[in-house]
Structure formats: structure tokens, C-alpha cells
Amino acid sequence: MIPYGQHHIDESDIQEVVNVLRHGDLTQGPKIKEFEKAIAEYVNVKYAVAVSSGTAALHLAAIAAGIDPEHHLITSPISFVASANAALYCGGKVIFSDINPDSINLCPNTLSNTLLKHNNVRAIIPVHFAGLPCDMQLIKSIADKHGVSVIEDAAHALGAKYENGDMVGSCVYSDATVFSFHPVKAIAAGEGGMVTTNDESLYRKILRLRSHGINKLDDPMEFPDQANEDGIPTPWYYEMQELGFNYRITDIECALALSQLKKLDKFLDRRRELVKKYNAAFSDLKNCRPAQTTSIEKSGHHLYVLRIDYKSLGVSRAELMRELKLNEIICQVHYIPIPAQPYYRKLGFNPEDYPNAYCYYQEALSIPLYYDLTDEQQIYIIDVFKKLLA
Ligand SMILES: *Cc1c(COP(=O)(O)O)cnc(C)c1O
């Protein structure tokens, strides 16, 4: 069976994890800081905090941005549910703003209108769908005009670059950027996430919230007389000053992620190569076209999505997927619009209120794209599609 996505683990990855198990700390050891430093250097940002998942990273970034029952956030209807759930975890509201049908990212014009229609928006979470960076320069200028924060959901976009060549994660257009190291993403930690930022106070807040809200670095004590006895620091003393979480990542996971990061550029090169071949193969088919075609050179190429006109093809998506499975090809749909989820419908959302997202969803199909996909497998996949779409 050929899956739609898959991680790649080699002997050096295994060795790095074994080294931690034999010699290292299992958690809160040196690998976490090492991984944070490596990511900060890779994306060219001042601060990075590694956490237990991309979802945890989004939650902490949303708290730090001030999302609460009075302050809401805007995100894309075409994303994984975690992008929107971040608002609800904070007790805030989520507002969806429709996508641009060519990029499958938040449409900046629609975003402007959405901001005009809603009061008390505190943050925007643009999602770099399938690794394709949003038009962040424009989104940042819109956000500035309305005085709202920007948190990039870059779970698909580690290694991607903006138009000007800056790395996604550098936060040149945002307050914070969030990554995920779930195995299906660019590099695997097992589970894991990261928040990057250039804002020191945001960094310090996220650092505290990751670990129960206990003060970190040289945060001032609220009861300094308890922290010292006759001018000598009392070694046991710490203060929990706000309600935080245990969102820590382990050294085991960071050792794996560090080892994977060394291979990221190699992973991306191969994905780019595969995407070029898919684009060439699918450019002149009837009833079918690549979902993202503009400025894809700088994408993280997390997914390869086709838009298929099932109606004119005369075959439903479910039938096509069954047929593909009989040919040992497993595809997936990214994503069911978040407002279509039962939980969100019960909150009063209706996916048809976001027509570009809704239309995209009717047609989308993610086909296999990952580092280990061989040329032979790709040629086979293209042949099967050409046969089934004929
Ligand atoms: C994977 C993903 C997340 C969540 O990351 P986890 O590490 O799985 O918690 C958030 N947003 C998007 C767009 C994702 O694809």
C-alpha cells in the first residue's frame, strides 16, 4: 500500500534516540534546548520554545496573544481542527474567514471584511496550507491596521520561505509562529511542537505556561522574602504565578527531531522534485488540476492536493478512493471544513457560509507525497490516475 504521507527514519535517528535512553535525561535535559536552538537558527528567529505538540503550541500562543472570553480569533476554515480549537481552549470565539481558491490560504480581501464585521478580534491565525506560505506581508499590514496579533500556523511549512526569501518561522510578519513535529509533518519527533517569536516577553510567558505557570529565568518573585534567607537563596523555592500546563516535550523526542532536522533540506528537495513531476503530469488532464499552482517554489510541500471534478467525471470521490485502494494507493482529504464538524455546527457554524472553502472541499484529494516515494511508485500513481480519470 502507498500511503498519502509517511515519515522517514534511518539508523542515525535510531542511534540518537538510543543514546538518550542509555546516557541522557529522558525529559528536561539538554536535547530540548539544543533542538530549540537548532530550529531558531534554521528559521532565523530570536526565541524558540519546544512543546509537546503543535496543538499545545497553538494553545499557548493563543493565550499569550490574549485570547479569552472577550477576545476572539480569526482562522481559515480549511485547516486541521487544532487551529480553531486554540480559541475555544482559551474560552474565546473563533471566526472563520474564507480562503482564496488559488492558494487555499486565507484570502486577504475577505480577511479585511471579516475584521470590519467583528469587534473584539485579538488575533489572526493564518495557516500555510500544504506548506504554501500565505501572503504574510499583506496579512500583517491588515492586522496592524486593526491592531490584532498574528500567529502563523506553520504546521505544514517548516522549511518554507516567503516571497522575499525569509524563512517561515522567522516571525518577520507575525508575533509568533507554530510548528508541529507529528510524524506526518516535515520532520518527526513522535509528538512535538514549537513556538518561535522575536518578542522576549511572549517568549518568557510561553516558557512559563509550558510548565505549570511556574516562574522561569530571572522572572521576579512575588514573595522575594521567601526566596532568600539572610540574603542567601532558598534552594527549594519556586513560585507558580499563573495557571499553566504540562506541555513539555521530552529529550527522547528532541533527540529524534534534532537528527531529523539534519535531513530536512534533503526531504524538501525530494518533495519539490515529486511535486514538479506531478504538476507536469496533471496539467493537461480533463476533470482534474493541481489545487495550488501559484508561487509554489517556496512551499514546504507538505501535501499534494488535486481538485477533481467528480460530477463531470461521473464518479464519486468515495468510489474513486475505493478504486485507488484496490490499486494500493491510499489518498486522503485535507480538510473537511472545520465549520462542518458536528461540534462547530452545534456552535452555529455552517460550512456553506465559506463558499470557496466549501467548493474546494467538494473537489479535494491529497495524493501520495513523501520522501521515500520512489520514481517508479510515482509513475505508477500517475498512470493509475490517468486511467481512472480518463
Ligand atoms: C498537525 C497540525 C496541527 C497540530 O499539530 P499536532 O502536533 O498534531 O498537535 C495544527 N495545525 C495544522 C494545520 C496541522 O496540520
Ligand as a Chemical Component Dictionary entry (heavy atoms), coordinates in Angstrom:
data_LIG
# 
_chem_comp.id                   LIG 
_chem_comp.type                 NON-POLYMER 
_chem_comp.pdbx_formal_charge   0 
_chem_comp.three_letter_code    LIG 
# 
loop_
_chem_comp_atom.comp_id 
_chem_comp_atom.atom_id 
_chem_comp_atom.alt_atom_id 
_chem_comp_atom.type_symbol 
_chem_comp_atom.charge 
_chem_comp_atom.model_Cartn_x 
_chem_comp_atom.model_Cartn_y 
_chem_comp_atom.model_Cartn_z 
_chem_comp_atom.pdbx_ordinal 
LIG C1 C1 C 0 -0.837 18.844 12.514 1  
LIG C2 C2 C 0 -1.449 20.166 12.587 2  
LIG C3 C3 C 0 -1.660 20.834 13.806 3  
LIG C4 C4 C 0 -1.490 20.171 15.135 4  
LIG O1 O1 O 0 -0.233 19.634 15.368 5  
LIG P1 P1 P 0 -0.067 18.394 16.376 6  
LIG O2 O2 O 0 1.412  18.334 16.571 7  
LIG O3 O3 O 0 -0.619 17.181 15.700 8  
LIG O4 O4 O 0 -0.793 18.733 17.627 9  
LIG C5 C5 C 0 -2.140 22.135 13.765 10 
LIG N1 N1 N 0 -2.417 22.739 12.605 11 
LIG C6 C6 C 0 -2.247 22.131 11.427 12 
LIG C7 C7 C 0 -2.555 22.881 10.162 13 
LIG C8 C8 C 0 -1.771 20.822 11.371 14 
LIG O5 O5 O 0 -1.646 20.199 10.198 15 
# 
loop_
_chem_comp_bond.comp_id 
_chem_comp_bond.atom_id_1 
_chem_comp_bond.atom_id_2 
_chem_comp_bond.value_order 
_chem_comp_bond.pdbx_ordinal 
LIG C1 C2 SING 1  
LIG C2 C3 SING 2  
LIG C2 C8 DOUB 3  
LIG C3 C4 SING 4  
LIG C3 C5 DOUB 5  
LIG C4 O1 SING 6  
LIG O1 P1 SING 7  
LIG P1 O2 DOUB 8  
LIG P1 O3 SING 9  
LIG P1 O4 SING 10 
LIG C5 N1 SING 11 
LIG N1 C6 DOUB 12 
LIG C6 C7 SING 13 
LIG C6 C8 SING 14 
LIG C8 O5 SING 15 
# 
